């Protein structure tokens, strides 16, 4: 297979990035993975045509130098929680790195920037997470064309082996016997398979129809959070009854868990869950939750 070109990836060492790098290489691209911590990328060294480059930061000048010879940049960097609670870290990472990535593409004459965002990302959204993602999108839409063609991906919650969603609930369910109290139980999701998300990104690289477009990514079925957690318990073989908490107790739980190490649930998460994570206009990805989740949840 002829090499289609070199693709730069930032934020590629995690759950989505690992799947994406594998699919990029399987599709004929070579990959330059830029990271501040090369030790987190050791599991990707088995992939052919992938080079790992440790960089000191994600500033525009650093990225410009490191991305030499790349024909596209994929930005997967994101956080679900911040150390504080004022939104500054969300803004620094989501907006600041997006700005640096766009500037680097312009400086290095890279014509494509593919950006991972989220459903409900908007500058007026109820959470810092969604607002910062929305502001990053707005920056690309305002400043990229015609020098750099962006494509933005807005997935619902992403599932697959190694995910931090179903697996996190599986871990919590294992430690809480009997009744499992759940905040924001009626929030709705359209879980999308990580393999489908990666495929959409890969095929968009050379698809001119995707230039300067945004794509909502959802799976074929909609679930409430309660349904997803109860499904996880059932597949794992845990005898648990999931009980939805009323809104005031959900907010109280978020206020308490905000200060638990690792922030399993934060006030910003609570605010994000005020909006259903379902698609308005998209062709849903076809892989169902029930076809994949039992392969990694069963017999935990």
C-alpha positions in Angstrom: 0.0 0.0 0.0 1.4 3.4 -1.0 1.8 5.8 1.9 -0.7 8.6 1.5 1.3 11.1 3.6 2.3 12.0 7.1 -0.4 13.0 9.6 0.3 14.8 12.8 -1.7 13.9 15.9 -1.8 15.6 19.3 -3.7 14.1 22.1 -3.2 10.7 20.5 -2.1 8.5 23.4 -5.5 8.0 24.9 -8.6 5.9 24.2 -9.7 7.6 21.0 -6.2 8.4 19.8 -5.0 4.9 20.1 -7.9 3.7 17.8 -7.4 6.6 15.4 -3.6 6.0 15.0 -4.2 2.3 14.2 -6.9 3.2 11.6 -4.7 5.9 10.1 -1.9 3.4 9.5 -4.3 0.7 8.3 -5.6 3.2 5.8 -2.1 4.0 4.4 -1.0 7.0 6.3 2.1 7.4 8.4 1.6 9.1 11.8 3.7 11.6 13.8 2.4 11.6 17.3 3.4 14.6 19.3 3.3 14.3 23.1 4.7 15.9 26.2 5.1 12.5 27.8 6.4 9.8 25.5 6.1 7.1 28.2 2.3 7.3 27.9 2.6 6.2 24.2 4.6 3.0 24.7 1.6 0.9 23.7 1.6 2.5 20.3 5.2 1.7 19.4 4.1 -1.6 17.9 2.3 0.3 15.1 4.3 0.5 11.9 4.7 3.9 10.3 4.2 5.7 13.6 6.8 8.0 15.1 6.5 9.4 18.6 8.0 12.9 19.2 8.2 14.3 22.6 7.7 18.1 22.7 8.1 20.6 25.6 4.7 22.3 25.1 1.8 22.8 22.7 2.7 26.4 21.8 2.5 27.4 18.2 6.2 27.7 17.6 6.9 24.2 19.1 4.1 22.7 17.0 5.2 24.4 13.8 8.7 22.9 14.1 7.5 19.4 15.1 4.9 19.3 12.3 7.3 19.8 9.5 6.4 17.6 6.5 2.9 16.8 7.8 -0.1 17.3 5.5 -2.7 17.4 8.2 -3.0 17.8 11.9 -5.6 16.1 14.1 -6.2 17.7 17.5 -7.7 15.3 20.1 -6.6 17.1 23.2 -9.3 17.6 25.8 -10.1 17.3 29.5 -13.4 16.4 31.2 -12.5 18.1 34.5 -10.1 20.8 35.6 -8.1 21.2 38.8 -10.1 24.3 39.9 -13.7 25.2 39.1 -13.5 28.6 37.4 -13.1 27.4 33.8 -9.6 28.8 33.3 -8.0 25.4 32.7 -10.7 24.3 30.3 -10.1 27.6 28.3 -6.3 27.2 28.4 -6.4 23.7 27.0 -9.4 23.7 24.7 -9.2 27.2 23.3 -5.5 27.9 23.8 -4.2 24.7 22.2 -6.7 25.0 19.3 -5.4 28.5 18.6 -1.8 27.2 18.7 -2.7 24.3 16.4 -4.3 26.6 13.9 -1.3 29.0 14.0 1.1 26.1 13.5 -0.9 24.8 10.5 -0.7 28.3 9.0 3.0 28.7 9.7 3.9 25.2 8.5 1.6 25.5 5.4 -0.5 22.5 6.5 -3.9 22.8 4.8 -6.0 20.5 7.0 -6.9 20.7 10.7 -9.3 18.1 12.1 -10.7 19.0 15.6 -12.3 16.8 18.2 -15.1 18.7 20.0 -18.3 17.5 21.7 -22.1 17.6 21.2 -23.7 20.7 22.7 -20.4 22.6 22.4 -21.5 26.3 22.4 -20.2 29.6 23.8 -23.4 29.9 25.8 -23.6 26.3 27.0 -24.2 25.7 30.8 -20.8 24.2 31.6 -17.2 25.4 31.4 -16.4 22.2 29.4 -19.0 22.8 26.7 -18.4 26.6 26.6 -14.6 26.2 26.1 -15.2 23.5 23.4 -17.7 25.9 21.7 -15.2 28.8 21.9 -12.5 26.6 20.3 -14.9 25.8 17.5 -15.8 29.5 17.0 -12.1 30.3 16.8 -11.5 27.8 14.0 -14.6 29.0 12.1 -13.6 32.6 12.4 -9.9 32.5 11.6 -9.1 29.4 9.6 -10.5 29.8 6.0 -9.1 30.0 3.4 -5.6 29.2 4.5 -6.5 26.1 6.5 -9.6 23.9 6.0 -11.0 22.6 9.3 -13.3 19.8 10.1 -15.0 19.5 13.5 -16.3 16.3 15.1 -19.0 16.5 17.8 -19.6 13.1 19.3 -21.9 12.0 22.0 -20.3 9.8 24.7 -17.8 7.4 23.1 -17.7 3.7 24.1 -15.3 0.9 23.4 -12.7 -1.2 25.1 -10.7 1.1 27.4 -13.4 3.8 27.5 -13.7 6.1 30.6 -17.5 6.0 30.6 -18.9 2.5 30.9 -15.7 1.2 32.5 -15.9 3.9 35.2 -19.5 3.0 36.1 -18.5 -0.7 36.1 -15.8 0.1 38.7 -18.2 2.1 40.8 -20.9 -0.6 40.6 -18.4 -3.2 41.8 -17.8 -1.3 45.0 -21.4 -0.3 45.8 -23.6 -3.3 46.8 -27.4 -3.4 46.4 -28.7 0.0 45.5 -26.7 2.4 43.3 -27.8 6.1 43.6 -27.3 7.9 40.3 -27.2 11.6 39.7 -28.9 13.1 36.5 -30.4 9.7 35.8 -32.7 11.1 33.0 -29.9 12.7 31.0 -30.0 11.1 27.5 -27.1 9.9 25.3 -26.6 8.3 21.9 -23.4 6.4 22.6 -21.1 6.1 19.6 -18.5 3.5 19.0 -14.8 4.6 19.0 -14.1 2.7 15.8 -16.9 4.6 14.0 -15.5 7.9 15.3 -12.0 7.1 14.2 -13.2 6.0 10.8 -15.1 9.2 10.2 -12.0 11.3 11.0 -9.8 9.2 8.7 -12.1 9.4 5.7 -12.6 13.1 6.2 -8.9 13.9 5.7 -9.0 13.9 1.9 -12.7 14.5 1.5 -13.2 18.0 0.2 -16.9 17.8 1.0 -15.9 17.8 4.7 -13.8 21.0 4.4 -15.0 23.7 6.9 -17.8 21.4 8.1 -19.0 20.2 11.6 -20.3 16.6 12.1 -22.4 15.4 14.9 -21.6 11.7 15.7 -24.1 9.5 17.4 -24.8 5.8 17.7 -28.0 4.2 16.5 -29.8 4.2 19.8 -30.7 6.7 22.6 -30.5 5.7 26.3 -31.0 7.5 29.5 -28.0 7.5 31.9 -30.0 5.3 34.2 -30.5 2.8 31.4 -26.8 2.8 30.5 -25.7 2.2 34.1 -28.3 -0.5 34.7 -27.2 -2.2 31.4 -23.6 -2.0 32.6 -24.5 -3.6 35.9 -26.4 -6.4 34.1 -23.6 -7.1 31.6 -21.0 -7.2 34.4 -23.1 -9.6 36.3 -23.7 -7.3 39.3 -27.0 -7.5 41.1 -27.6 -3.8 41.5 -30.7 -1.6 41.4 -30.0 1.8 40.0 -32.0 4.6 41.6 -32.2 8.0 40.1 -31.6 10.9 42.4 -33.8 14.0 42.3 -32.2 17.2 40.9 -31.3 18.8 44.3 -29.6 15.6 45.5 -27.8 15.3 42.1 -26.5 18.8 42.5 -25.5 18.0 46.1 -23.6 14.9 45.1 -21.7 16.9 42.4 -20.8 19.5 45.1 -19.4 16.8 47.4 -17.7 14.6 44.7 -16.0 17.8 43.3 -13.5 17.4 46.2 -13.0 13.6 46.0 -9.6 12.7 44.5 -10.0 12.2 40.8 -13.2 14.1 40.7 -15.5 11.2 39.8 -18.4 13.7 39.4 -18.1 17.5 39.4 -20.4 20.5 39.3 -19.2 21.1 35.8 -20.2 17.5 34.8 -23.6 18.2 36.4 -24.0 21.3 34.4 -23.1 19.5 31.2 -25.7 16.9 31.9 -28.4 19.5 31.8 -28.3 19.0 28.0 -29.1 15.7 26.4 -26.2 14.4 24.4 -28.1 13.4 21.3 -27.8 14.4 17.7 -30.2 16.7 15.9 -29.0 16.2 12.4 -26.7 13.4 11.5 -26.5 10.0 9.8 -26.0 7.8 12.9 -23.0 5.6 13.2 -24.1 2.0 12.8 -22.3 0.1 15.5 -24.6 -0.6 18.5 -23.7 -0.6 22.1 -25.0 -4.1 22.6 -22.7 -5.4 19.9 -19.5 -4.2 21.6 -19.9 -3.5 25.3 -20.3 -7.1 26.4 -16.9 -8.0 24.9 -15.1 -5.8 27.5 -17.6 -5.5 30.3 -18.5 -9.1 30.9 -16.5 -11.1 33.5 -14.8 -8.1 35.0 
